[in-house]
Amino acid sequence: MTEQEYQPHAEEERREFAAESESLWRLTLAPVTWALHLVLCYATVSLACARQLFPVDTARIWLIGATVLALALIGWQGWRALQQWNVRNTGALSHPEGKAEDRHQFLGHATFLIALISAIGTVFTSLPLLLLEGCR
């Protein structure tokens, strides 16, 4: 029986859809983490500098901790995506056939790259915390 003649069962289709749906949610977690970190940094610094609700040094320490937490979450997502991509085991960087497993691995590849971009964005968002001394 060729692959074109094979018709998957309903249960098999449900499992595949659930796996791909989870992959799509994981695809968004890293950029959402980056965005939330960005908003947290700007809001905290504005409250510390403009409103003077708490000392800037305290805000800096808390935000560096939040940065470490955000980078850990993004790194974890990148690691999971690398496992889904499975490039180390298959050695295939591209899949021209476009089978279901190839699409699953592509989502892992895309998630890994988005996690990498999100990590870079998070680091650049945090650089002023390390380089600037206070409010000006």
BAFI-3210 file (N, C-alpha, C; in Angstrom, 3 decimals, decimal comma, padded with zeros to 6 digits):
// residues 136
n [1|2|3|4|5|6|7|8|9|10|11|12|13|14|15|16|17|18|19|20|21|22|23|24|25|26|27|28|29|30|31|32|33|34|35|36|37|38|39|40|41|42|43|44|45|46|47|48|49|50|51|52|53|54|55|56|57|58|59|60|61|62|63|64|65|66|67|68|69|70|71|72|73|74|75|76|77|78|79|80|81|82|83|84|85|86|87|88|89|90|91|92|93|94|95|96|97|98|99|100|101|102|103|104|105|106|107|108|109|110|111|112|113|114|115|116|117|118|119|120|121|122|123|124|125|126|127|128|129|130|131|132|133|134|135|136]
n.u [000,847|000,693|001,767|-000,051|-002,441|-003,032|-005,210|-005,550|-006,687|-009,403|-008,677|-005,904|-005,614|-006,607|-004,639|-002,408|-003,287|-003,518|-000,831|000,300|-001,154|-000,283|002,362|002,068|001,187|003,469|005,153|004,499|005,172|007,833|008,200|006,109|006,953|009,240|007,993|006,401|008,435|009,706|007,668|007,424|009,984|010,047|007,812|008,473|010,874|009,944|008,136|009,927|011,655|010,137|007,879|009,026|008,518|009,917|013,362|015,806|017,924|016,893|014,843|016,413|017,770|015,599|014,651|016,817|016,737|014,222|014,911|016,732|014,974|013,172|014,927|015,595|013,122|012,712|014,980|014,395|012,166|013,413|015,123|013,265|012,127|014,309|014,557|012,176|012,610|014,652|017,032|019,563|019,455|018,358|019,742|018,798|018,314|016,399|013,190|011,966|009,774|007,467|005,902|003,754|005,326|007,514|006,418|005,902|008,515|009,377|007,911|009,170|011,708|011,117|010,157|012,455|014,144|012,660|012,712|015,416|015,699|014,015|015,429|017,712|016,498|015,530|017,919|019,002|017,049|017,590|020,139|020,409|019,891|022,202|024,192|023,563|023,527|021,525|018,495|017,921]
n.v [-001,170|002,153|005,406|007,383|006,013|005,293|005,844|007,670|006,689|007,904|008,308|008,410|010,716|012,595|012,479|013,405|015,987|017,081|017,059|018,844|021,133|021,671|022,225|024,614|026,324|026,309|027,590|030,254|030,913|031,781|034,390|035,744|035,679|037,271|039,713|040,247|040,516|042,798|044,756|044,624|045,522|048,202|049,329|049,003|050,480|052,991|053,502|053,525|055,642|057,935|058,133|057,527|055,395|053,335|052,498|052,888|051,085|048,828|048,185|047,542|045,212|043,439|043,350|042,247|039,708|038,948|038,925|036,808|034,743|034,945|034,390|031,778|030,476|030,930|029,631|026,999|026,517|026,687|024,482|022,359|022,709|022,154|019,447|018,563|019,292|017,563|017,393|016,559|013,791|012,935|014,366|015,794|018,850|020,038|019,205|018,083|016,532|016,919|015,517|014,450|014,094|015,603|018,182|018,434|018,438|020,750|022,716|022,512|023,420|026,082|027,072|026,845|028,732|031,089|031,171|031,639|034,209|035,585|035,303|036,813|039,319|039,690|039,854|042,211|044,005|044,032|045,095|047,953|047,890|046,891|048,591|051,318|053,825|055,071|057,006|059,551]
n.w [000,000|-000,926|000,211|-000,474|-000,688|001,871|004,500|007,361|010,632|012,685|015,372|015,168|013,643|015,480|017,500|016,082|015,418|017,994|018,812|016,950|017,524|020,123|019,501|018,096|020,126|021,717|019,992|020,269|022,875|023,582|022,231|023,507|026,164|025,942|025,197|027,475|029,357|028,359|028,697|031,483|032,276|031,249|032,552|035,272|035,536|034,803|036,885|038,992|038,342|037,386|039,101|041,494|043,300|044,432|045,195|042,573|042,405|043,696|041,911|039,708|040,582|040,947|038,322|036,953|038,035|037,001|034,337|034,207|034,824|032,641|030,505|031,173|030,828|028,077|027,096|027,877|026,273|023,792|023,961|024,103|021,590|019,968|020,478|019,310|016,668|015,937|014,536|015,178|015,328|012,872|010,943|008,850|007,455|005,893|004,498|001,751|000,945|002,541|004,485|007,239|009,566|008,820|008,795|011,502|012,504|011,257|012,621|015,081|014,318|013,547|015,992|017,557|016,291|016,694|019,471|019,831|018,685|020,450|022,839|022,259|021,949|024,570|025,999|024,876|025,702|028,391|028,645|029,246|031,990|033,049|032,101|032,477|035,036|036,596|036,975|034,613]
ca.u [000,000|001,493|001,414|-001,221|-003,631|-003,257|-006,118|-005,383|-007,883|-009,823|-007,859|-004,575|-005,719|-006,761|-003,328|-001,558|-003,778|-003,162|000,612|000,558|-001,756|000,660|003,534|001,727|001,192|004,870|005,743|004,218|005,569|009,077|008,002|005,242|007,829|010,047|007,126|006,059|009,652|009,889|006,678|007,796|011,162|009,695|006,889|009,176|011,807|009,183|007,628|011,052|012,262|009,191|007,034|009,897|007,813|010,931|014,702|016,197|018,777|016,005|014,204|017,425|018,002|014,416|014,562|017,847|016,160|013,172|015,598|017,242|013,802|012,679|015,882|015,466|011,902|012,968|015,940|013,676|011,375|014,353|015,584|012,160|011,988|015,426|014,203|011,129|013,216|015,284|018,061|020,764|019,278|018,078|020,732|018,117|017,975|015,190|012,357|011,230|008,560|006,348|005,047|003,267|006,464|008,324|005,764|006,129|009,897|009,489|007,429|010,258|012,748|010,637|010,101|013,835|014,644|011,939|013,253|016,729|015,455|013,447|016,512|018,525|015,700|015,499|019,248|019,126|016,165|018,190|021,438|020,421|019,938|023,586|025,104|023,218|023,637|020,311|017,549|018,486]
ca.v [000,000|003,367|006,404|008,124|005,193|005,100|006,786|007,541|006,505|009,119|008,458|008,808|012,122|013,383|012,555|014,278|017,362|017,522|017,328|020,064|022,240|021,961|022,857|025,999|027,079|026,472|028,548|031,611|031,149|032,558|035,817|036,317|035,888|038,448|040,892|040,510|041,011|044,168|045,594|044,658|046,384|049,597|049,773|049,078|051,607|054,242|053,706|053,846|056,926|059,039|058,195|057,278|054,525|052,502|052,864|052,378|049,901|047,697|047,823|046,902|043,846|042,631|043,160|041,284|038,401|038,660|038,623|035,437|033,860|034,972|033,663|030,351|029,995|030,924|028,549|025,725|026,358|026,402|023,099|021,483|022,835|021,428|018,030|018,306|019,441|016,248|017,486|015,832|012,362|012,674|015,029|016,452|020,242|020,370|018,047|018,492|015,756|017,546|014,558|014,919|014,172|016,725|019,398|018,441|018,852|022,153|023,539|022,530|024,289|027,459|027,429|027,026|030,009|032,166|031,224|032,274|035,640|036,104|035,390|037,975|040,500|039,820|040,334|043,618|044,766|044,089|045,770|049,207|047,597|046,627|049,617|052,659|053,889|055,495|057,813|060,836]
ca.w [000,000|-000,988|001,220|-000,916|-000,491|003,297|005,142|008,807|011,450|013,391|016,590|014,722|013,250|016,700|018,159|015,281|015,584|019,349|018,839|016,195|018,261|021,205|018,880|017,768|021,381|022,121|019,059|020,734|024,268|023,681|021,975|024,546|027,318|025,616|025,245|028,877|029,996|027,888|029,377|032,898|032,428|031,040|033,603|036,549|035,516|034,807|038,241|039,878|038,005|037,286|040,300|042,640|044,235|045,080|044,712|041,261|042,593|043,995|040,637|038,871|041,078|040,622|036,872|036,549|038,376|036,013|033,083|034,320|034,740|031,254|029,665|031,490|030,171|026,631|026,849|028,010|025,056|022,712|024,118|023,691|020,135|019,368|020,566|018,317|015,351|015,770|013,503|015,594|015,049|011,462|010,092|007,739|007,731|005,150|004,161|000,558|000,693|003,236|005,182|008,544|010,487|008,375|009,289|012,953|012,706|010,851|013,731|016,048|013,771|013,642|017,409|018,000|015,783|017,378|020,834|019,725|018,479|021,693|023,823|021,882|022,289|026,024|026,416|024,490|026,571|029,720|028,648|030,010|033,430|033,425|031,637|032,954|036,497|037,277|036,220|034,134]
c.u [000,898|000,987|000,161|-002,509|-003,980|-004,153|-005,989|-006,728|-008,190|-008,977|-006,446|-004,570|-005,857|-005,429|-002,397|-001,974|-003,416|-001,682|000,926|-000,025|-000,862|001,903|003,261|001,682|002,623|005,591|005,577|004,772|006,826|008,866|007,075|006,049|008,683|009,203|006,751|007,266|009,898|008,938|007,023|008,979|010,786|008,775|007,609|010,119|011,057|008,594|008,739|011,602|011,258|008,372|007,816|009,189|008,759|012,283|015,033|017,051|017,952|015,310|015,178|017,655|016,824|014,322|015,651|017,381|015,074|013,790|016,132|016,091|013,268|013,617|015,838|014,239|012,095|013,950|015,300|012,825|012,270|014,859|014,504|011,968|013,103|015,170|013,148|011,695|013,961|016,378|019,311|020,651|019,091|019,137|020,111|017,733|016,717|014,487|011,501|009,926|007,336|005,395|004,648|004,421|007,387|007,738|005,968|007,554|010,101|009,003|008,471|011,379|012,347|010,607|011,499|014,375|013,955|012,419|014,618|016,587|014,906|014,508|017,403|017,789|015,646|016,829|019,402|018,206|016,805|019,523|021,437|020,454|021,375|024,516|024,820|023,162|022,346|019,414|018,212|017,412]
c.v [001,240|004,376|007,178|007,338|005,048|006,209|006,621|007,376|007,795|009,360|008,930|010,289|013,024|013,550|013,507|015,732|017,898|017,863|018,625|021,284|022,641|022,655|024,320|026,872|027,318|027,473|029,979|031,911|032,010|034,033|036,490|036,580|037,128|039,722|041,250|041,043|042,467|045,116|045,723|045,598|047,861|050,112|049,939|050,265|052,929|054,526|054,088|055,242|058,085|059,213|058,036|056,462|053,618|052,865|052,187|051,121|048,659|047,220|047,082|045,452|042,940|042,358|042,229|039,870|037,985|038,305|037,194|034,445|033,793|034,205|032,164|029,762|029,920|029,811|027,177|025,468|026,042|024,977|022,111|021,524|022,097|019,924|017,672|018,381|018,174|016,259|016,706|014,344|012,075|013,263|015,775|017,869|020,682|019,074|018,404|017,720|016,354|016,567|015,129|015,053|015,319|018,052|019,540|018,916|020,307|023,075|023,604|023,456|025,752|027,930|027,663|028,379|031,193|032,293|031,906|033,787|036,274|036,246|036,594|039,266|040,744|040,342|041,814|044,507|044,993|044,819|047,116|048,983|047,425|047,793|051,019|052,669|054,292|056,299|059,125|061,633]
c.w [000,000|000,033|000,817|-000,691|000,985|003,835|006,650|009,511|012,202|014,630|016,246|014,320|014,465|017,425|017,411|015,432|016,962|019,437|018,102|016,896|019,432|020,651|018,544|019,018|021,847|021,236|019,568|022,120|024,385|023,341|022,983|025,814|027,118|025,745|026,681|029,641|029,612|028,617|030,864|033,128|032,292|032,139|034,940|036,598|035,509|036,185|039,212|039,600|038,051|038,571|041,600|043,730|045,007|044,497|043,384|041,403|042,916|042,716|039,739|039,300|040,733|039,125|036,345|036,887|037,391|034,663|033,091|034,189|033,307|030,332|029,930|030,798|028,658|026,272|026,927|026,763|023,862|022,760|023,685|022,179|019,415|019,400|019,514|016,903|014,974|014,712|013,889|015,285|013,565|010,541|008,929|008,137|006,991|004,752|002,946|000,335|001,364|003,877|006,539|009,538|010,111|008,856|010,786|013,253|012,285|011,952|014,845|015,604|013,926|015,096|017,961|017,554|016,449|018,820|020,841|019,554|019,756|022,775|023,522|022,238|023,792|026,550|026,071|025,315|027,933|029,763|029,381|031,527|033,902|033,113|032,187|034,480|037,185|036,370|035,814|033,490]
res [m|t|e|q|e|y|q|p|h|a|e|e|e|r|r|e|f|a|a|e|s|e|s|l|w|r|l|t|l|a|p|v|t|w|a|l|h|l|v|l|c|y|a|t|v|s|l|a|c|a|r|q|l|f|p|v|d|t|a|r|i|w|l|i|g|a|t|v|l|a|l|a|l|i|g|w|q|g|w|r|a|l|q|q|w|n|v|r|n|t|g|a|l|s|h|p|e|g|k|a|e|d|r|h|q|f|l|g|h|a|t|f|l|i|a|l|i|s|a|i|g|t|v|f|t|s|l|p|l|l|l|l|e|g|c|r]
***
